Amino acid sequence: MVARVGRGPQAVLILARIEGEDQHWISGVDRSVLVIRGGRVVKTFGFPENLKDTHSKQDDPVDRLLHRISAPIEHQRFVDLDVGQHYGLPIESTLIPQGPRKVTIVEIELDTIMVREQNRAKTVEWNFENLYWVDPGDGFVWKSTQYIARSFPPVHFEIMKPPAAPA
């Protein structure tokens, strides 16, 4: 994948390992790590502020379900942040389909569906928006813009080649 934080330089990340549903993508430049589960960044390492964990009580719609929504849906998840010692911080989300969009990744044009996720962490007065460009056939997240912390800009990433399915 390629990724960048805010308007920073773009870096190539390599899939270092897969643990269950978690894909650990590592940067060769600074050894920072994005852990992605079903298209959502669920953990980070090596950032000024790290996302230590993400969990929810129900299925995460970002995990291969976004291509099926036709109207806004609500979702709640909980995150642990290492700065400020926030554990189990509730985040209320509204996922809103935006319709078909074409994206170009490594000179290949892809048909996708864009989904906007409006997020609210009321207890710390944090509002933010994530964006997902998903495959209309299987919901795979090809491209995304996601906030992982309050102290810096979002992470933008594009998957250049999806991981191979386990044998």
Residue, then its C-alpha position, 0 to 999 in steps of 0.5 A: m500500500v501507499a500511505r501518507v499522514g496529512r499533506g506529508p510525503q507518501a510512503v510505501l508500506i509492506l504487508a509484514r504479517i497477518e494475524g487473524e483478520d488483522q493486517h500489519w502494514i509496516s513502513g520501511v522509512d520509519r518503521s511505523v505500522l498500520v494495523i488494518r482490519g477489513g479496511r479500518v485502521v484498528k491499531t498503530f505503532g510509531f506515531p506521535e499518538n497511537l491507536k492502541d485498540t479498536h473494538s465494537k459489540q457488533d459487526d463493523p460495517v467497514d469490514r466488507l459491508l459498506h457496498r451493501i448500504s443504501a441509506p445512512i446507518e449508525h455504528q458504535r465502536f470503542v478505541d484506546l488512545d495512548v495519549g491522554q490515557h483514553y481507554g474504551l473511548p466511545i465513538e458514534s458513527t454515521l455511515i452515509p453512502q455517497g454513490p459511485r466514484k472512479v479512483t485511479i490506483v497505480e494507473i488502474e481506474l477502478d469503479t468504487i462506491m464512496v462512503r462518508e463516515q461522520n464520527r463523534a467522540k462526545t466525551v472528549e469533544w472530538n468530531f471527525e470524518n473518515l472516507y472509504w472508496v469500496d469495491p461495489g462487488d465485495g466491499f473491499v476498501w481500496k482507498s481511505t482517509q481515516y483519523i487515528a488520533r486527535s493530535f495530527p491529520p488523517v492517514h490516507f492510504e491506497i491498496m496497490k495490491p490486495p493481500a492474497a487469500p489464505a490457502 
